[in-house]
């Protein structure tokens, strides 16, 4: 539209201040170019216009009074700058590829923190078309760049070159123009809310909330899952040497008793080790996980070095504890003392017929088996973090620690109502139907007293909620906040349950008829107590290792 005049502002411009008004107007124009032009606000209200009965475009767009411009912007999400900073600390580069105007892209890039405070390199699609692959690779080799006014072929070319350079590339997009780059990327991420079907089909995953922060959270969770799988595998592998060494020694040195039976191996692998290992699989991300650089592309989940470290470091410490307790049992029972041959222990039964084994031999099997449990207690606790001390306040991620304390302080007893439903209809009589009906009725009658008791306990807890339970929960939260080690030990309930389970299972192995199946026998109480030296030994070893790792010594060969 043609503006014939400008609306005068209310109040006069001070003398000598008109150049300031013009400077502000020019700055405003630059800001509008950065964030996007809006409509021109104009109007016409004169007597000649009122006399016209019909209006043409030419007549309407003359003698207009200019009021101003309306600039529009899409505000930055509050969580995006923090997510960009998390990417920088995690060693992840963020490159902006957009069809927007270069000044607009640069302004957005500065607001979200691209470049980590440094200068941003901005290039348009036309400049990319004129560059050779070598020059574009050199530009992509370092720093964070902004590519504006780009076409789909430019996005595809940038992604292809980054992959050729050995980078792992994740691309986000929501439109048809993004589909080739989404397909080419290692991980194509389509927007789930505003993305179209073409982008979603080309992508490898769909972001349901269109939030860049969710991508960073997924990276953190992915790193935690990878770490947890390695912890799980290392924990299981650590108990293998103490299972293998007795058979290796028994075969290589004739006359040596077999210190562990096949049933003992099964008791460890599918019994005592099972639940604690599962607890390691649900460990939340540890503190500092997003401050590590990305792992190498060729790093395997289970490598030969990883297996050897698991066997010959922690695994050998565990086996040493087993043999130390084994010979301690031989010493107090009179079979062995320092200076005698290591074979001077209760002999294995003839032909390995363990049902004919002597009582001292079964006790020696118990003495060798129990340190597997006690040492793995320290192993599962220390494996929850690679660097942070189990006794330190930083052992738990700050946000996870805060959530735990808030959950304890805000705990209320659950409400329970016993629901009884009687709905039975006989459509025909058959033996299988009669059996099912009887079992359903029997199960309901059997569980009813327990449900009724749970309902009474729930009602009692509700009555005590305000005067007793809520203040007690708040005091417990303050206690856990002050006593860090207690909170650290209780923060993973599945690990704690696993420790209790393996101790209970060991008791059942030693003092119930299961002892005749697994070939164990009870031993004096001080033998059980001596077996806990393995717990202290491995705990000290791991804490020393973590201390030096926090000081910058990797010591990867120690596991």
Protein Blocks (a to p, Z undefined) as FASTA:
>chain_A
ZZfbdcddehiadehilmmmmmmmmmmmmmmmmnopaddddddddfklmmpmbdcfklmm
goiacfbdcdddddddfklmmmmmmmmmnopacddddfbdfklmmmmmmmnogoilpacd
dddfklmmmpcfklmmmmmmgojdddehiafklmmmmmmmmmmnopacddddfbfklmmm
mmmpmbdcddfklpcfklmmmpmbdcfklpaklmmmmmmmmmmmmmmmmmmmmmmmmmmm
mmmmmmmmmmmmghiacfbdfklmmmmmmmmmmmmmmmmmmgccdehklmcccddfklcf
bdfklmmmmmmmmmmmmmmmmmmmmmmmmmmnopacchiafklccdddehhiaklccfkl
mmmmmmmmmmmmmmmmmmmmmmmpfkbcfkbmklpcfklmmmmmmmmmmgccdddddddd
dddddfbdcfklmmmmmmmmmmmmmmmmmmmmmmmmmmmmmmmmmmmmmmmmmmmmmmmm
mmmmlmmmmmmmmlmmmmmmmmmmmmmmmmmmklmmnopadddfklmmmmmmmmmmmmmm
mmmmmmmmmnopaolmnZZ
